[in-house]
Amino acid sequence: MSELEGNCLVCQSGGPTAVINSSLAGVIEEALNHECIEEIYGGLNGALGVLNEDFIDLADESQQTIRLLKTSPGAALGTCRFQFKKQEDLERTLDVFKAHNIRYFFYIGDSECMAMLDRLDALAKSQGFEMRVIGIPKTINNDVPGTDHCPGYGSVIKHVATTVRELARDNEAIGKGDYVSILETQGRNAGWIAAGAALAKRRDHPHDPPHIIMLPEVAFEPEKFLADVQKVLAKEKFCLIVAGEGLVDMDGNYVAVSSTTTDAFGHVRLGGTGEYLRSLVETRLGVSARSCKLGIAARAAAHCASVTDADEAYLAGSAAVTQAVEHGKSGKMITLQRAEADTYKCEAGWVDLSEVASGIKQLPAEWINDDGVSMNFPFVKYATPLIQGEVQLAWEGGLPVFAKFRGARVDKLLPAYEF
């Protein structure tokens, strides 16, 4: 297949992860290996950067900065939750690509971003503009379809499970059969992150915390929940609970939301589940309870990131460039797939964007025990390889050092866009 000559553009979107910049590094370093890619641009703040022509020259960045990306949390290019809402947004995007001779477009995001890319790829083909559009999966929620697991997930559950073990030491010092501790995790409507707390349990120690895992996939029943807590306190010095933020009642309503306003994707802002459960325990059981919420701290915890996760995030970015340049792929999303082997091994593949667009990969019901508040061995077998290894950060003055772009701007060529 003949190589397509022109420039490439890479953007980041949605909530950052501890390893999203590792995917960015994979794109940049692989793009530098191909002479057909003339310039490597980074779009600032995702889709907004594309519409506004806010590009920086990534080839102008130092090798040290690119290396630091592999251990830096956040989104170095900036991100957004903006979606192309109208046809004019797509038309503008293609005009920008034509003006800057963008022939390769790599977008790091979740399944809703993949729906946007699918529309963009179709428009380019309908206008006869030859370019290659590739999605790179990203989300701590692990709910992107088509891929065995998603970059960002391994690191966040490593941090959650570590936090559970740390909290357990604190709780054990305080509890006398009358103390409840609740850890609220992110994850929206999927319980992947909360489920990851199960990795804190030692093998053959079923009574290790977390004692109760509350998943969005299992409808919340107050009476059962309180009975489960009492059962734990009857045997243990404390009860440590992990609860997904998207917990719903028997009617499918969230038990807690922090705001009824919605974001660009139509999502209400979740939060407050831990406090709801704390209040319920204290009011109904009369025992001391505390709640804490990891929130964005968990997705930014580079100090507890998984080497496996970081390496696979890099692989996804690198594979995106390889598939586009060497194999002429477009309209695809890179996937991570487990190889058929006795020991864990991950390979990069791809799937059509249309198969991913706006879908949600749910936590398999068969991985949840019949009690509805604990995970079984198939989940542990699935998740354990993803948390292996510790990322070695660069340190200075006792604190970590993270990448920051110089940000040499690319000249704008079109009139400003009217939103």
C-alpha positions in Angstrom: 0.0 0.0 0.0 1.4 3.4 -1.0 2.1 5.8 1.9 -0.1 8.8 2.3 2.0 11.9 2.7 0.9 14.8 4.9 0.7 16.0 8.5 -0.7 14.2 11.6 -2.8 15.6 14.4 -3.3 14.0 17.8 -5.8 15.1 20.5 -6.9 14.0 23.9 -10.5 14.1 25.2 -12.7 13.4 28.3 -11.5 12.7 31.8 -7.7 12.3 32.1 -6.0 9.1 33.4 -2.7 8.3 35.0 -1.5 6.9 31.6 -3.3 8.9 28.9 0.0 10.7 28.2 1.7 7.4 27.6 -0.6 6.9 24.6 0.3 10.3 23.4 4.0 9.5 23.7 3.4 6.3 21.7 1.8 8.3 18.9 4.6 10.9 18.8 7.5 8.5 18.9 6.0 6.2 16.3 5.0 9.1 14.0 8.7 10.3 14.1 9.7 7.0 12.5 7.7 7.6 9.3 8.9 10.0 6.6 5.5 10.3 5.1 4.4 12.1 8.2 5.8 15.6 7.6 4.6 17.5 10.7 3.3 16.2 14.1 0.7 18.5 15.6 -1.1 18.4 18.9 -4.6 19.8 19.2 -5.2 21.7 22.4 -8.3 20.8 24.4 -9.6 18.0 22.2 -12.3 18.8 19.7 -12.4 22.4 20.7 -8.7 22.8 19.6 -9.6 21.3 16.2 -12.5 23.8 15.6 -10.3 26.7 16.9 -7.2 25.6 15.0 -5.3 25.6 18.3 -2.4 23.4 17.4 1.2 23.1 18.7 4.2 21.6 17.0 5.0 18.4 18.9 8.2 17.7 16.9 9.5 20.9 18.5 9.4 19.4 22.0 12.5 18.0 23.6 13.1 14.2 23.9 13.1 14.6 27.7 9.6 16.0 27.6 8.4 13.2 25.4 10.0 10.7 27.8 8.3 12.3 30.8 4.9 11.9 29.2 5.2 8.2 29.9 5.0 8.9 33.7 2.9 12.0 33.8 -0.8 12.1 34.7 -3.4 14.5 33.4 -3.7 15.3 29.7 -0.7 17.2 28.5 -2.5 18.6 25.5 -5.5 19.6 27.5 -8.9 18.0 27.2 -12.6 18.8 26.9 -16.0 17.2 27.1 -17.2 19.0 23.9 -19.0 17.0 21.2 -19.5 17.9 17.6 -23.2 18.7 18.0 -24.1 19.7 14.4 -23.0 19.0 10.9 -21.3 22.4 10.7 -18.8 21.2 13.4 -17.9 18.3 11.2 -17.6 20.4 8.1 -15.4 22.9 9.9 -13.2 20.1 11.1 -12.6 18.8 7.6 -11.9 22.4 6.4 -9.2 22.7 9.1 -7.7 19.4 8.1 -7.6 20.4 4.4 -6.0 23.8 5.3 -3.3 22.1 7.4 -2.9 19.0 5.2 -3.9 16.7 8.1 -3.9 13.2 6.6 -3.6 11.3 9.9 -5.9 12.0 12.9 -5.5 10.2 16.2 -8.0 10.9 18.9 -7.6 9.5 22.4 -11.0 9.2 24.1 -13.9 7.0 25.2 -16.7 5.4 23.3 -18.7 8.6 22.9 -15.6 10.1 21.2 -15.5 7.1 18.9 -19.0 8.0 17.7 -17.8 11.4 16.7 -14.8 10.0 14.9 -17.0 7.6 13.0 -19.1 10.5 11.7 -15.9 12.4 10.8 -14.4 9.4 8.9 -17.6 9.0 6.9 -17.7 12.7 6.0 -14.1 12.7 4.8 -14.8 9.6 2.6 -18.0 11.2 1.2 -16.0 14.3 0.1 -13.1 12.2 -1.3 -10.6 13.7 1.1 -8.0 11.0 1.7 -7.1 10.7 5.3 -6.9 8.2 8.1 -8.9 8.5 11.3 -8.0 6.2 14.2 -9.4 6.2 17.8 -7.3 5.3 20.8 -9.3 4.1 23.8 -9.0 5.8 27.2 -11.1 5.7 30.3 -10.6 4.7 33.9 -14.2 3.3 33.8 -13.2 0.4 31.6 -16.5 0.6 29.8 -15.4 1.0 26.2 -16.7 -1.9 24.0 -14.5 -3.9 21.7 -11.3 -4.0 23.8 -10.5 -6.5 26.6 -9.6 -3.6 28.9 -9.0 0.0 28.5 -5.8 2.0 29.2 -6.2 3.8 32.5 -8.2 1.1 34.2 -5.3 -0.9 35.6 -3.7 2.1 37.3 -6.9 3.3 38.9 -7.8 -0.1 40.4 -4.2 -0.4 41.6 -4.7 2.9 43.5 -8.2 1.9 44.8 -7.0 -1.5 46.1 -3.9 0.1 47.6 -6.2 2.7 49.3 -8.4 -0.1 50.7 -5.4 -1.8 52.3 -4.2 1.5 53.8 -7.7 2.4 55.1 -8.0 -1.1 56.6 -4.9 -0.5 58.8 -6.4 2.8 60.0 -9.9 1.2 60.6 -8.5 -1.7 62.5 -6.8 0.6 64.9 -10.1 2.4 65.6 -12.8 -0.2 65.3 -14.2 -2.4 68.1 -17.0 -3.9 66.2 -18.7 -0.6 65.9 -17.0 1.3 63.0 -17.9 1.6 59.4 -15.7 3.1 56.7 -17.0 3.9 53.2 -14.9 4.6 50.1 -16.7 6.1 47.1 -15.2 5.4 43.7 -15.8 6.8 40.2 -17.1 4.8 37.3 -20.5 6.2 36.5 -23.0 3.4 35.5 -20.4 0.6 35.4 -18.9 -1.0 38.5 -15.5 -1.9 37.1 -13.6 0.5 39.4 -15.5 -0.5 42.6 -15.0 -4.1 41.6 -11.3 -3.6 41.4 -11.2 -3.0 45.2 -11.6 -6.8 45.5 -7.9 -7.1 44.6 -7.0 -5.8 48.0 -8.0 -9.2 49.5 -5.2 -11.6 50.0 -5.5 -15.0 48.6 -7.2 -17.4 51.0 -8.2 -14.5 53.3 -11.9 -14.1 52.4 -12.5 -11.9 55.5 -10.0 -9.2 54.3 -11.5 -5.8 53.4 -13.3 -4.7 51.5 -16.1 -6.5 53.3 -18.8 -5.1 51.0 -18.7 -3.8 47.4 -21.7 -1.9 46.2 -22.0 -2.0 42.4 -24.3 0.0 40.0 -25.1 -3.3 38.4 -26.8 -4.5 41.6 -29.9 -2.6 42.6 -29.5 -1.0 46.1 -31.8 -2.3 48.8 -31.4 -0.4 52.1 -32.6 -3.2 54.3 -30.3 -5.7 52.8 -27.4 -3.3 52.9 -27.9 -2.6 56.6 -28.2 -6.3 57.3 -24.9 -7.0 55.5 -23.2 -4.3 57.5 -24.5 -5.8 60.8 -23.3 -9.2 59.7 -19.8 -7.9 59.2 -19.7 -6.0 62.4 -20.8 -9.1 64.4 -17.6 -10.8 63.3 -15.0 -8.0 62.6 -13.7 -4.9 64.4 -14.8 -2.7 61.5 -16.7 -2.8 58.2 -15.0 -1.3 55.1 -17.3 -0.7 52.2 -16.4 0.3 48.6 -19.3 1.9 46.7 -19.5 2.9 43.0 -20.8 6.5 42.5 -23.5 5.3 40.1 -25.3 3.2 42.7 -29.0 2.9 41.8 -32.2 1.9 43.7 -34.7 -0.7 42.7 -36.4 1.7 40.3 -33.2 2.5 38.5 -32.7 6.0 40.1 -29.3 7.2 41.4 -29.2 7.1 45.2 -27.2 10.4 45.1 -26.2 13.0 42.5 -24.1 16.1 43.1 -25.9 18.2 40.4 -28.9 17.7 38.2 -27.2 19.7 35.4 -25.7 17.6 32.5 -22.4 17.8 30.7 -21.9 17.8 26.9 -22.6 14.1 26.8 -25.9 14.4 28.7 -24.6 12.9 31.9 -25.7 14.2 35.3 -22.9 14.9 37.7 -22.6 12.0 40.2 -21.3 12.1 43.7 -22.5 11.8 47.3 -23.1 8.0 47.4 -20.6 7.6 50.2 -22.2 10.3 52.3 -25.7 8.8 51.6 -24.5 5.4 52.9 -22.7 7.0 55.9 -25.9 8.8 56.9 -28.0 5.6 56.5 -25.6 3.6 58.7 -25.3 6.2 61.5 -29.1 6.9 61.5 -30.3 3.3 61.4 -27.6 1.4 63.1 -26.3 3.9 65.6 -22.6 3.2 64.9 -19.8 5.5 64.0 -19.3 5.8 60.2 -17.0 7.8 57.9 -16.9 8.2 54.2 -14.2 9.4 51.8 -14.2 10.0 48.1 -11.2 9.4 45.9 -12.7 11.3 42.9 -10.2 12.7 40.5 -7.3 11.9 42.8 -7.6 8.3 41.8 -7.3 9.0 38.1 -4.3 11.3 38.7 -2.4 9.0 41.0 0.8 8.5 38.9 2.7 7.5 42.0 0.5 4.3 42.1 0.3 3.7 38.4 0.7 0.2 36.9 3.7 -0.4 34.6 1.5 -2.9 32.7 -1.1 -0.1 32.2 1.4 2.5 31.1 3.1 0.1 28.7 -0.2 -0.9 27.1 -1.3 2.7 26.8 1.9 3.4 24.9 1.3 0.3 22.8 -2.1 1.6 21.9 -0.7 4.9 20.7 2.1 3.4 18.8 -0.2 0.8 17.1 -2.6 3.6 16.0 0.2 5.1 13.9 1.3 1.8 12.6 -2.2 0.7 11.5 -2.8 4.1 9.8 0.6 4.4 8.0 1.6 0.9 7.2 -1.8 -0.8 6.8 -3.9 2.1 5.6 -6.5 1.7 8.3 -9.1 4.3 8.9 -12.4 4.4 10.8 -10.9 2.0 13.4 -10.3 2.0 17.1 -7.2 0.3 18.5 -8.0 -2.5 21.0 -6.0 -4.4 23.7 -6.5 -8.1 23.5 -5.2 -10.9 25.6 -3.0 -13.4 23.7 -3.8 -17.1 24.0 -0.9 -18.0 26.3 -0.3 -19.6 29.7 0.9 -16.3 31.1 -0.6 -12.9 30.5 0.3 -11.2 27.3 -1.4 -8.3 25.6 -1.6 -7.6 21.8 -2.9 -4.6 19.9 -5.8 -5.1 17.5 -8.5 -3.0 16.0 -12.3 -2.8 15.6 -14.6 -0.6 13.5 -15.5 2.7 15.1 -19.1 1.9 14.3 -19.0 -1.1 16.6 -17.8 1.0 19.5 -19.7 4.3 19.0 -21.5 5.3 22.2 -21.7 1.7 23.5 -21.1 0.7 27.1 -19.2 -2.5 28.2 -20.9 -3.7 31.4 -19.2 -5.7 34.2 -20.2 -9.3 33.5 -22.9 -10.4 35.9 -21.3 -13.8 36.3 -18.3 -12.2 37.9 -20.4 -11.0 40.8 -21.1 -13.5 43.6 -24.6 -14.4 44.6 -24.4 -12.2 47.6 -24.3 -9.1 45.3 -21.5 -7.5 47.3 -18.3 -9.4 46.4 -16.4 -10.5 43.3 -15.5 -14.0 42.4 -12.3 -15.6 41.0 -12.9 -15.0 37.3 -12.9 -11.2 37.9 -9.7 -11.5 40.1 -8.1 -13.5 37.3 -9.1 -10.8 34.7 -8.0 -7.8 36.7 -4.8 -9.0 38.5 -2.4 -8.8 35.5 -3.5 -5.2 34.8 -2.0 -3.8 38.1 1.4 -5.4 37.8 4.6 -3.3 38.2 5.2 0.2 39.6 5.9 3.2 37.4 9.2 4.9 38.3 8.6 8.6 38.4 11.2 11.3 38.0 11.8 13.2 41.3 13.2 16.6 42.2 13.4 18.1 45.6 11.4 15.3 47.1 8.5 15.7 44.6 7.6 14.2 41.3 8.4 15.9 38.0 5.8 15.8 35.2 5.9 16.8 31.5 4.8 20.2 30.3 5.0 21.2 26.7 6.7 24.3 25.5 3.8 24.6 23.1 5.2 26.2 19.9 2.0 27.4 18.2 1.1 26.5 14.6 -0.2 29.4 12.5 -4.0 29.6 12.0 -5.0 29.6 8.4 -8.8 30.0 8.6 -11.3 32.6 9.9 -12.4 32.1 13.5 -15.2 29.6 14.0 -18.6 30.8 15.2 -20.0 28.3 17.7 
